[in-house]
Amino acid sequence: MMDHLVNNAGIVILSKFEDIDHISNHKSIMDVNFWGTVNSIHFGIPHLKITKGKIVVISSISGWCPDPLISIYSASKAALINFCETLRNELGSTIGITIVTPGLIGTKMTREQVAMI
């Protein structure tokens, strides 16, 4: 039985887009930030329909207000927001969807990335 599905995954690589040597090195950002959530939601929908459950998606303010050095990250979070908004329209009131868009959170990952600038 599944009542709630909380999706909270994210990785970032700081880099000017024009300085990226191989775009394939940044594929993991979309794989984790977008496809990871999409896959778990796809798996969870049948279970959440039974319980009239809820989906919570942790995205990022960068999906709405992108910053320099995180173009691929911002694109992954914008795609996630738009996917969930579309899904909300498709599912109607069957499953509730909450999209959280926090600002910069002080974590080990962000502190290490910011220190590299």
NUBA-723589 format. One record per residue (C-alpha): x negated, y negated, z negated; residue number from 0; residue in three letters. Coordinates in Angstrom, 3 decimals. Layout:
<pts>
- xx | yy | zz | i | aa
- X | Y | Z | NUM | ALA
...
</pts>
This chain:
<pts>
- xx | yy | zz | i | aa
- 0.000 | 0.000 | 0.000 | 0 | MET
- -1.362 | -3.437 | 0.901 | 1 | MET
- 0.116 | -6.658 | -0.477 | 2 | ASP
- -2.601 | -9.118 | 0.492 | 3 | HIS
- -5.466 | -9.236 | 2.939 | 4 | LEU
- -8.165 | -11.791 | 2.158 | 5 | VAL
- -10.747 | -12.463 | 4.868 | 6 | ASN
- -13.863 | -14.260 | 3.671 | 7 | ASN
- -16.889 | -13.706 | 5.856 | 8 | ALA
- -19.288 | -16.106 | 7.424 | 9 | GLY
- -22.812 | -16.456 | 8.670 | 10 | ILE
- -24.543 | -19.444 | 10.204 | 11 | VAL
- -27.769 | -20.113 | 12.069 | 12 | ILE
- -28.854 | -23.752 | 12.144 | 13 | LEU
- -30.065 | -24.838 | 15.545 | 14 | SER
- -29.491 | -27.468 | 18.169 | 15 | LYS
- -27.600 | -25.733 | 20.958 | 16 | PHE
- -30.119 | -26.871 | 23.561 | 17 | GLU
- -32.941 | -25.312 | 21.519 | 18 | ASP
- -31.431 | -21.814 | 21.496 | 19 | ILE
- -33.759 | -19.551 | 23.481 | 20 | ASP
- -31.428 | -16.572 | 23.774 | 21 | HIS
- -27.725 | -17.092 | 23.186 | 22 | ILE
- -27.448 | -13.367 | 22.469 | 23 | SER
- -29.327 | -14.025 | 19.198 | 24 | ASN
- -26.250 | -15.952 | 18.031 | 25 | HIS
- -23.672 | -13.321 | 19.046 | 26 | LYS
- -23.585 | -12.051 | 15.453 | 27 | SER
- -21.973 | -15.334 | 14.365 | 28 | ILE
- -18.892 | -14.650 | 16.492 | 29 | MET
- -18.966 | -10.961 | 15.575 | 30 | ASP
- -18.840 | -11.671 | 11.834 | 31 | VAL
- -16.955 | -14.972 | 11.623 | 32 | ASN
- -14.285 | -14.287 | 14.253 | 33 | PHE
- -14.123 | -10.626 | 15.262 | 34 | TRP
- -14.572 | -9.315 | 11.724 | 35 | GLY
- -11.431 | -11.121 | 10.606 | 36 | THR
- -9.492 | -10.304 | 13.781 | 37 | VAL
- -10.257 | -6.596 | 13.382 | 38 | ASN
- -9.233 | -6.480 | 9.725 | 39 | SER
- -6.001 | -8.351 | 10.459 | 40 | ILE
- -5.223 | -5.979 | 13.321 | 41 | HIS
- -5.664 | -3.035 | 10.957 | 42 | PHE
- -3.684 | -4.680 | 8.160 | 43 | GLY
- -0.581 | -5.895 | 10.020 | 44 | ILE
- 1.353 | -2.595 | 9.966 | 45 | PRO
- 0.749 | -2.249 | 6.204 | 46 | HIS
- 1.563 | -5.892 | 5.446 | 47 | LEU
- 4.838 | -5.691 | 7.406 | 48 | LYS
- 6.031 | -2.951 | 5.066 | 49 | ILE
- 5.295 | -4.994 | 1.928 | 50 | THR
- 6.075 | -8.412 | 3.451 | 51 | LYS
- 2.530 | -9.230 | 2.435 | 52 | GLY
- 0.250 | -12.157 | 2.967 | 53 | LYS
- -2.955 | -12.858 | 4.895 | 54 | ILE
- -5.479 | -15.360 | 3.538 | 55 | VAL
- -8.208 | -16.477 | 5.915 | 56 | VAL
- -11.196 | -18.460 | 4.695 | 57 | ILE
- -12.362 | -20.521 | 7.653 | 58 | SER
- -14.240 | -23.832 | 7.412 | 59 | SER
- -13.705 | -27.547 | 7.790 | 60 | ILE
- -16.250 | -27.153 | 10.608 | 61 | SER
- -13.466 | -25.579 | 12.641 | 62 | GLY
- -11.770 | -28.999 | 12.648 | 63 | TRP
- -14.726 | -31.389 | 12.220 | 64 | CYS
- -17.896 | -29.891 | 13.708 | 65 | PRO
- -21.329 | -31.032 | 12.574 | 66 | ASP
- -24.667 | -30.996 | 14.391 | 67 | PRO
- -26.818 | -27.842 | 14.297 | 68 | LEU
- -23.862 | -25.480 | 13.833 | 69 | ILE
- -22.185 | -25.478 | 17.253 | 70 | SER
- -21.693 | -21.700 | 17.461 | 71 | ILE
- -20.572 | -21.501 | 13.813 | 72 | TYR
- -18.073 | -24.329 | 14.376 | 73 | SER
- -16.773 | -22.641 | 17.528 | 74 | ALA
- -16.290 | -19.358 | 15.640 | 75 | SER
- -14.312 | -21.085 | 12.885 | 76 | LYS
- -12.231 | -23.103 | 15.376 | 77 | ALA
- -11.411 | -19.873 | 17.226 | 78 | ALA
- -10.413 | -18.276 | 13.935 | 79 | LEU
- -8.106 | -21.157 | 13.014 | 80 | ILE
- -6.425 | -21.116 | 16.422 | 81 | ASN
- -6.078 | -17.338 | 16.399 | 82 | PHE
- -4.373 | -17.437 | 12.985 | 83 | CYS
- -2.086 | -20.309 | 13.988 | 84 | GLU
- -1.047 | -18.324 | 17.065 | 85 | THR
- -0.556 | -15.188 | 14.976 | 86 | LEU
- 1.588 | -17.188 | 12.548 | 87 | ARG
- 3.868 | -18.076 | 15.476 | 88 | ASN
- 3.972 | -14.474 | 16.695 | 89 | GLU
- 4.738 | -12.942 | 13.296 | 90 | LEU
- 7.220 | -15.564 | 12.132 | 91 | GLY
- 8.195 | -15.050 | 8.510 | 92 | SER
- 7.309 | -11.322 | 8.532 | 93 | THR
- 3.821 | -11.908 | 7.076 | 94 | ILE
- 2.655 | -15.123 | 5.434 | 95 | GLY
- -0.633 | -16.582 | 6.653 | 96 | ILE
- -2.704 | -19.096 | 4.707 | 97 | THR
- -5.743 | -20.683 | 6.343 | 98 | ILE
- -8.261 | -22.218 | 3.931 | 99 | VAL
- -10.737 | -24.731 | 5.370 | 100 | THR
- -13.254 | -25.629 | 2.659 | 101 | PRO
- -16.133 | -28.015 | 3.134 | 102 | GLY
- -19.769 | -27.143 | 2.485 | 103 | LEU
- -20.058 | -24.721 | -0.415 | 104 | ILE
- -23.332 | -24.496 | -2.327 | 105 | GLY
- -24.404 | -20.885 | -1.820 | 106 | THR
- -27.766 | -19.204 | -1.395 | 107 | LYS
- -27.140 | -19.061 | 2.374 | 108 | MET
- -26.352 | -22.778 | 2.716 | 109 | THR
- -29.145 | -23.917 | 0.394 | 110 | ARG
- -31.739 | -21.897 | 2.358 | 111 | GLU
- -30.429 | -23.171 | 5.697 | 112 | GLN
- -30.310 | -26.815 | 4.563 | 113 | VAL
- -33.846 | -26.548 | 3.133 | 114 | ALA
- -35.080 | -25.589 | 6.609 | 115 | MET
- -33.930 | -28.921 | 8.110 | 116 | ILE
</pts>
